[in-house]
Amino acid sequence: MSNEATAAPASDFEFGIYTLGDIVADCHTGKKISPKQRLDEVVAAAKLADEAGLDVFGVGEHHRLDFVISSVPVVLAAISQVTNRIKLTSATTVLSTIDPVRVFEDFATLDLLSNGRAEIIAGRGAFVESFPLFGYELEDYHRLFSENINLLLELNKHEVMNWEGSFRSSLKDSEIAPRPLQENLPLWIGVGGSPESAEKAGMLGTGMAIAILSGSPEPFQELAATYRRAGIQAGHPPEDLKIAITSHGYIAETSQQALDEYYPYYYSYRNSISPKPGQEYKVSREDFGQYVSADNTMAVGSPQQIIEKILYQHELFGHSRFMTQLDIGGLPYAKVAKAIELLATEVAPVVRREIAKKNSR
């Protein structure tokens, strides 16, 4: 293990899934399901994940017709009423283009409705359609996020706020209501590959969710080291500096089944939805096996292969949470449901046991 990694206790290691609610035509039938059915399936997946014993369910924010989730707190509030214990998080909230006061009040309300299960993963977002939609300039991309994350942290601490910034009206003895059931809403910063973002998360003492959608995980070790170093230098207890690893994934009974079932939907997803229009994904079925190999982060394979990947990544990062996006590209709900069950019943128990054994040595 890297000497910068501090492994989380097995009992604290969490498993979760997240969805962006994409609406892509089924690659075999050419048909799209309706937005209504897509949302129904998102809620059903969350209910199943809760019942199966997973720890976290996340939904992501987009503002395009090929995604169904633009109002994350509304969807999570619906999920809160059909689940009992699973944590409910954004994945992510695009904080650069939304008022932090509204974000806090929405998630505080969710926290009350869910009996203290709300979390926020805030990020800049790879998609930029929300900037013109809500009247922000792309040139302010970084300044907006920096100001808004700082304000959100202050809102989490204070019932009455006095504050001045550059992008929204000042707060003068403003009451911030309601307050959440939890003492503070758990806040994570989503990071793609920016050392500056990792350092910022560490300095602020938030959790850090690293999106490693494909490729080797090793280059991301420096992000984890930067985050922990900045957090400790800022005076945050090491045990409060939590890392999550997120990736695309799919689990089936065998490796061959996972590859055969997932590849057509993944290929369709990559070529239907891209932050950069016209950017074609050109990986053949034969080459796709290399993208899900043992040394690649993409969590596609049999339960045993996923176990080995997560344990290897735990050696690199000492992370306390693993989350995967299973339902992409029009993948039928029945296959998503089976993958959820395999993650909860065959992957999670073994990973937790192996981490416990390692920590007891």
N, C-alpha and C positions, 0 to 999 in steps of 0.2 A: 504493500500500500504506500501511496505517496505520503511523505512525512507531514504534508499539509492537511491530510484527510483525517478527520476524527469521526469514526464510525458511530452511527446511531444505534442504541440498544435495539435488539430484535423486537421487543414488545412495542417499540415506537415506530417500527417500519410500516409505512402505509402504502396501500395499493389503491389506485383509482383509475377511472376512465374519464375521458372528456369527449365532447362532440362540438362541432362547429355548425351542425345542422345544414350541411350542404344538400342541395337538390340537384342531382345529376342523373341523367337518363341511365337506366340499367343497360350495361354494355351488351347484354345478350338479347334483351327484348326491345331496346330502344325507347322504352316507356319511362316517364317520370311519375313518381308518386306526388300527390297533392301536398301543399304546405300543411294542411290539416293533418294528413296521415303522418307526415314527417314529424310534426310536433308530438303527435300521439305516441309515435315510436320512441322519441327522445324521453318522454315521461315514462314509458314502459321500461326502457333500458335502465333508467335511474332506479325504478322500483325493484327491478330484478337485481341490480348491483347491490342495493341495500339488503335485500333478502338473502343474497348469496354471501354477504359478509365483507364486501369491499368497503373501503374507508372513505373515499372521496369521489364525488361526481362533479364534473365541471362542464360549463357551456360557454362557448366563445361568441364574440360579437362581430357581426358584419352588417353592412348596409348595402346589399346587392340582392337582386331578384333570384340569384342562384344560391342564396342562403336564406334560411327561414328564421334565424334568431338575430334580431336586432336589439331586442329589449331583454337583456340577460336577467335582471332581477325578477321580471314578470314570469319568465319560464321557471326560474329556480323557486319562486313562491308556489307555483303550481306543483312542482316536484315535492316541495316540503310537506304538502298535504297528503301525499301517498307514500311517504317514507318515514322512517323512525329514528335512524341513528347515523346515517351516512352524512358526511360533511358536504356542504354545497358551496361551490366556488365559481367565480367567473374564470374564463380561460381563453382569452383574457379580456379585461375591461380596457378599452382603448382610451387611456386617461388623458391623452393629448387633446382630445376633441369632445370632452364631456365635463360638465361642471362638477368639481369635487364635492361640493355641498350636496348636490343631487345624488351623486354616487354614495356618499356616506349615509344619507337619509334612507335611500332605497335599500341598502344592505343592512342597515340597522333594523328596518322594518322586517326584512327577510329573517334576520336573526331572531326577532321576537316570534314571528310566525313558525319558525323551525325549531324553537326551543333551544337556541344557542348553537346553531350549526353553520352559520354563514361565514364565508371567507371571501377575500378579494385577491385575485392575481391581476396586477395592473401592468400594462405594457404600452409600448409605443405603437405596436401593430405593424405587420408587414403590408397590409392593404391600406390605401390612403383615400378611399372614397369618402370617408367621414369628414375630411378636411373641407372640401367645397360644400358638402351637404350642410354642415353646421357653421360655415362662415369663418374658417380658420385658414391661415396661410401655411403652405408647406415649409416655407423658409423659417417658420417658428417651431418646427417639429420638435427640436430638442429643448428649447426654452419653455415651451408649453408643458412638456412632460415634467421637467425639473420643478417648475413652479407648482404644478398641480399635485405632484406626489408629496411635496413638502406641506402643502395645505391639507391634503387628506390625512397625513399623519397628525397634524395639529387638531383637526376635527375629531380624530379618534380619542384625543386626550381631554378635550375641553367642551363643556356644555354651552358655554357662552364665549363667543369669539370676537376678537378685535384683530383685524388683518388687512394688509394692503398689498396688492400685487400689480402686475402689468396687464393681465388679460381678463380680469373680471372685476366687478364692482367690489368696493371695500366692504368689510364686515365691521360694524360698530355695535358692540354689545349685542351681537346677534345670537339668538337662542338656536341651537342646533338640535333638532328633535325629529324622531324620538331617539333615545339612547338605546344601544343594543342590550340584549340580555347578558352577553359576555362583557367582562370589564372593558375589553378592547377588541375590536374586530381583527382577527388575524389577517395580516397583509403581507403579500409576496410580490416581488417584482419579477416579471417575466423577461428573460434575457436570451437573445439569439446567439450572439458571438462577440458582443462588445465588451472589452475590458473596462471601459468607462462605466457601463451599466452595472457590471459586477461590483466595481468599487463603490458606486453609489448605493447599491443595495446593502453592502457591508457597512458603510458609514451610517446609513439610516437604521440599521439593525432589523430590517425586514427579512423575511425568507426570500430565497432566490430560486426560481423555477427556470431551469436551463432547457430550452427546446433544442434537442438534437434529433432532427427528423430522419436523418440518414447519415451514412459515413462513419468513420472511426471516432470513437469517443475520446481517444487520448488527447487530441488537441484542446479539448475543453477542460482538461485538468487545471490549466493555468487560470481559467475563469474561477474555478472553485477556490484555488489558492489565493487569488486576488481578493475575492469576496471575504474569505475568512480573515485574511491579513488586515483588510480595511476595517472589518467589524471589530476585531480585537483592539486595534489601534484607537478606535473610537470609543472603546470602553464597554462594548457589549459582551456579555457572558458568552463563551464559546458554545454552550448548550442551546443558546437562543438563535444561533446562526444556522438555520435549517436550509438544506438544499433538496430540491425535487428535480428529477430527471423526467422529461416528457418526450414521447416519440410516437410515430405512427406504428401500428402493430396489428397483428391478426394471429389467432391461435386456433389450430385444428388438431385432431388426434395424431396426425403424422406430419412430418415436414413436407412431404410431397403434396399432401392434400392442402396444406396451408398455402404453399406456393401456387398451386394450380387454381385454387379458389380466389386468392387475393389479387394476383397479378392483373387480371383483366380490369378489375374495378379500380385498382390503384392507377393503372395506366390511364384509364378513362378520367379519373379524378384529376390527375396531374395535367392532362391536356384540356380539360374543361374549365378548370378553375386555377388561375394563376394571378399573383399580384402584378405580373408583367404580361399584358395581353400579347399574344403572338409568340410567346416563349414556348417552343415545342419540347415535349418530353420524349426522348427517342431511345428508350432502353428496351431491348427485345426480351422475350420470355427467357431465352437462354442466358442472357446476361444478367437478368434480374436476380438469379440465384446468388451472384456475387454481392448484390446490394443487401442481402439478408444473411450473409455469411456470419460465422461466429464472431468475427472482429468488427462487425457493423452494428450500429445502434438500432436500426430498424427491427422492431420486435415481432418478427414474422417467423412462425415455425411451430414445432410441437411443444407441449408443455416443458419437456426437459431442455429443449434449446432455449426457451425463454428464461427458465431458471438459471441456466449457465450464463446467459447474457447479463441478467440483473445482478448476479453475484459478482461477475467480473467488473461491472460498472461500480458496484459497491466498494470493491477494492480500490478503484480509481478515485471515487468521489466521497465515500463515506456518507452518502445521502440518506435521507430518512423517508423519502416518498418516491414512488414510481407511478407515473400516469401514462396511459396510452390511448390514442385515438383509433378506435376500431371500425367505426361505421362510415367509411368514406366511399364516395363514388357510386352510390346507389346499391351498395352491398345489402342484400335482403336481411330483414330484421331477424329471421330465424338463425342465420349464420352469426350475426352479431350476438344474439342471445347465447348461443353455444360457446362462443369465444369468451363471453363474460363468465360463464359457469366454469370453464376450464381455468381461467385466470384465478378465480376465487377458490376453487376446490383443489386444483392440482399444482398451481404455481405458487400462490401466496403462502400456504402452510410450509412448503419445503424451503422457500427462501428464508422465512422467519426462523425456521429451525436451524438452518445452516449458519445464519448470522449469530444466533444465540450460542451455537457450539464454538464458533470462532472467538466470540467475545469472552467465553468462559475459560479459554486457554491461558 
